[in-house]
Amino acid sequence: MEQFFQWKLVNNGEWETKINQEILLSRTVCSQLNLSCPVHPEFSLRFCKQVMKLLEASGEEVNDQLYDCLQRDLLSPRDGRYFKSYFVGDLAISLIETKQIISSGTTGLNTWTAGIHLSRWMAGLPDNWGQDQTILELGAGTGMTGIFALKRFPGLKEYILTDSHSGVLDNMKENLSVNLTAEVNYQVENLDWEMDEVGFSPDIVLGADIVFDTRIIPDLVRTLAKLLERGAKAIIASTIRREETYEFFLKELDCKSLTWTNLEFECQEPVKIIKIEKIRYKL
């Protein structure tokens, strides 16, 4: 039922012929996850109506609990705090997101494809990955990758989530507090790629879906070069929307003496994950 928690309706033809209402409701609208981190009521309302139509079409009686959920969604405010939940391995990550792709002048209030796949790639790493190391994430957005890493790898020394939009940073902090305990060591910092000084010395740099606009790529690569000066490495996941944009990014890496290698990762979406390091010249 992952589609429900990501505000996606299932096509009518994909439903099972006979719906077990109690199981369906207990795993979606009436689940503990939805009660603590609810999906948007407009979507939940559409979901409930779809289930009711399918039940009525098959001649089944609609459960009273479904009517209760319908009533609840009708009365819920539309401007409240609502979540999308993502499932990577055995971990669930619930994030406050907007319905709009661009909101308040930023795309950082939504979780993007490469962030999910970077988490899935990390799920296959050894349990001691990043042990006693400092991780810095560029353009952390909703906090998806950082939250997963902090849950998956308890041995991390510190995780620094960065972005440059105040609304994104505030939303990220809220997502972190919802998903993590106070004992977890992380920081949320403003990092503008146009600034001359970086001010961080991480061991590993992460980034997901930050390669999308040729106008900001030179600043991104310059920031990467500074972060990698002392021997750090970067792992960058990108959804390839325009080949020309991604090729421009790779050429900029070459210009800054940054070498990159493809990392093995298979998925249905056009996502590439690369490791980037500073070229070391022997004297």
C-alpha positions in Angstrom: 0.0 0.0 0.0 3.0 2.3 -0.6 1.0 4.2 -3.2 -1.5 5.4 -0.6 1.1 6.9 1.6 2.6 8.7 -1.4 -0.7 10.2 -2.5 -1.1 7.9 -5.6 -4.4 6.3 -6.5 -4.2 2.8 -7.8 -5.9 2.2 -11.2 -9.2 0.4 -10.8 -8.0 -2.6 -12.9 -5.1 -3.1 -10.5 -7.3 -3.9 -7.5 -8.0 -7.4 -6.4 -11.4 -8.8 -7.4 -12.5 -9.1 -3.8 -11.4 -6.4 -1.3 -10.9 -7.3 2.4 -12.1 -4.0 3.8 -10.8 -4.5 7.3 -7.2 -5.4 6.1 -7.3 -2.6 3.6 -8.4 0.1 6.1 -6.0 -1.1 8.8 -3.1 -0.7 6.3 -4.1 2.6 4.9 -6.5 5.2 6.2 -6.9 3.6 9.7 -3.3 2.6 10.1 -1.2 3.8 13.0 1.2 5.5 10.5 -1.7 7.5 8.9 -3.0 8.5 12.3 0.4 9.8 13.4 1.6 11.1 10.0 -1.6 11.6 8.0 -1.7 11.9 4.2 -3.4 14.9 2.7 -7.2 14.8 3.3 -8.0 15.6 -0.3 -6.1 12.5 -1.4 -7.5 10.4 1.4 -11.0 11.5 0.4 -10.5 10.4 -3.2 -9.1 7.1 -2.0 -12.1 6.4 0.2 -14.5 7.3 -2.6 -12.6 5.0 -5.0 -12.9 2.1 -2.6 -16.6 2.7 -2.0 -17.3 2.7 -5.7 -15.4 -0.5 -6.2 -17.3 -2.1 -3.3 -20.7 -0.9 -4.6 -19.9 -2.2 -8.1 -19.1 -5.6 -6.7 -22.3 -5.7 -4.6 -20.5 -5.6 -1.2 -21.7 -3.6 1.8 -19.5 -0.7 2.7 -17.9 -0.9 6.2 -19.1 1.8 8.7 -15.4 2.5 9.3 -15.0 3.7 5.8 -17.9 6.1 6.2 -16.2 7.4 9.4 -12.9 8.0 7.5 -14.9 9.8 4.7 -16.5 12.1 7.3 -13.1 12.8 8.9 -11.5 13.8 5.6 -14.4 16.1 4.7 -13.9 18.0 8.0 -10.1 18.1 8.0 -8.5 21.5 7.3 -6.8 21.7 3.9 -3.9 23.8 5.1 -2.7 21.4 7.9 0.5 19.4 8.3 0.4 16.4 6.0 2.9 13.7 5.1 4.1 11.4 2.4 5.7 8.2 3.7 8.5 6.3 2.0 9.6 2.8 2.7 13.2 1.8 2.1 14.1 -1.7 3.4 12.4 -2.0 6.7 12.5 1.7 7.4 9.6 4.1 7.1 10.3 7.8 6.6 7.4 10.3 6.9 7.9 13.8 5.4 5.9 16.9 5.3 5.5 17.9 1.7 3.5 20.2 -0.5 1.1 19.2 -3.3 2.8 21.7 -5.7 6.1 20.9 -7.4 7.2 24.5 -6.9 6.1 26.1 -3.6 7.3 29.4 -2.1 9.8 29.8 -4.9 11.5 26.4 -4.3 11.4 22.8 -5.3 12.8 21.7 -1.9 9.5 21.0 -0.3 9.0 17.8 -2.2 11.0 14.5 -2.2 12.5 13.8 -5.6 13.2 10.5 -7.4 17.0 10.5 -7.0 16.7 11.0 -3.2 14.7 7.9 -2.8 17.0 5.9 -5.0 20.1 7.2 -3.2 18.6 5.9 0.0 17.9 2.5 -1.7 21.5 2.4 -2.8 22.7 3.1 0.7 20.4 0.4 2.0 22.8 -2.2 0.4 25.9 -0.8 2.1 27.5 -2.5 5.1 26.1 -1.6 8.6 29.4 0.1 9.5 29.4 2.4 6.5 30.4 5.9 7.5 31.6 4.7 10.9 32.9 7.7 12.9 32.8 9.9 9.9 31.1 13.3 9.2 28.6 13.3 6.3 27.5 16.5 4.6 24.5 16.6 2.3 24.1 19.3 -0.4 20.6 20.4 -1.2 19.0 18.1 1.4 15.5 19.3 0.7 12.9 17.5 2.7 15.6 15.5 4.5 14.8 12.1 2.9 18.4 10.9 2.4 19.7 12.3 5.6 16.9 10.7 7.7 17.4 7.4 6.1 21.2 7.5 6.6 20.8 8.5 10.3 18.4 5.6 10.9 20.4 3.1 8.9 23.9 3.9 10.1 24.0 4.6 13.9 27.8 4.7 13.8 28.0 8.0 11.9 29.9 10.7 13.8 27.8 13.5 12.5 25.4 14.3 9.6 25.1 17.9 8.3 22.1 18.7 6.1 22.4 21.8 4.1 20.2 23.9 1.9 19.9 27.6 1.1 16.1 28.4 1.3 14.8 29.3 4.8 11.4 27.6 4.2 13.2 24.4 3.1 15.4 24.5 6.2 12.5 25.0 8.5 10.5 22.2 6.9 13.6 19.9 7.0 14.0 20.5 10.8 10.4 19.5 11.4 10.8 16.3 9.3 14.0 15.5 11.3 12.2 15.9 14.6 9.3 13.7 13.5 11.5 10.9 12.4 14.5 10.9 14.7 15.2 10.8 18.4 17.0 13.6 20.2 20.1 11.4 20.7 20.9 11.4 17.0 23.7 13.7 16.0 22.9 16.0 13.1 23.0 19.7 12.1 20.9 21.7 9.7 22.9 24.5 8.1 22.5 27.1 5.4 24.9 26.6 2.6 24.8 28.9 -0.5 26.8 27.5 -3.4 27.6 31.1 -4.6 29.5 31.9 -1.4 33.3 31.9 -1.5 33.7 30.1 1.9 32.3 26.7 2.6 33.3 26.3 6.2 32.9 22.5 6.5 35.4 19.6 6.3 33.3 16.4 5.8 34.6 12.9 5.1 31.7 12.1 2.7 29.5 14.5 0.7 26.1 13.3 -0.5 23.7 14.9 -3.0 20.5 13.9 -4.7 18.7 15.6 -7.6 20.9 18.7 -7.4 22.0 18.5 -11.1 19.1 20.0 -13.0 20.0 23.6 -14.1 23.0 24.6 -16.0 22.9 28.0 -14.5 23.8 26.8 -11.0 26.0 23.8 -12.0 29.3 25.9 -12.0 28.6 27.0 -8.4 27.7 23.5 -7.4 30.9 22.1 -8.8 33.0 24.8 -7.3 31.4 24.0 -3.9 32.1 20.3 -4.4 35.8 21.0 -5.3 36.2 22.9 -2.0 34.5 20.2 0.1 36.7 17.5 -1.5 40.1 19.4 -1.1 41.1 17.4 2.0 40.5 13.9 0.6 36.7 13.6 1.0 34.6 11.8 -1.6 31.2 12.6 -2.9 28.3 10.4 -3.9 25.8 12.2 -6.2 22.6 10.7 -7.4 20.9 12.4 -10.4 17.7 11.8 -12.3 18.6 12.3 -16.0 16.0 14.6 -17.4 18.1 16.2 -20.1 21.3 14.5 -21.2 22.9 17.8 -22.2 22.5 19.1 -18.6 24.2 16.0 -17.1 27.0 16.1 -19.7 27.6 19.8 -18.8 27.9 18.8 -15.1 30.5 16.1 -15.9 32.5 18.5 -18.1 32.5 21.0 -15.2 33.9 18.3 -12.9 36.7 17.7 -15.3 37.5 21.4 -15.4 37.9 21.4 -11.6 40.2 18.4 -11.6 37.5 16.2 -10.1 37.4 12.6 -11.3 34.2 10.5 -11.3 33.2 6.9 -11.6 29.8 5.3 -12.1 28.4 3.2 -9.2 26.4 0.1 -9.9 22.7 0.7 -9.3 19.7 -0.7 -11.2 16.3 0.9 -11.2 13.5 1.6 -13.7 13.9 5.3 -13.6 16.8 7.1 -15.4 18.9 7.6 -12.3 22.7 7.6 -12.2 24.9 7.5 -9.1 28.5 8.5 -9.3 31.4 8.8 -6.9 33.5 12.0 -7.2 37.0 12.6 -5.9 39.7 15.2 -6.2 42.5 14.2 -8.6 45.8 14.0 -6.7 48.9 14.9 -8.7 52.2 13.3 -7.6 55.1 15.8 -7.2 
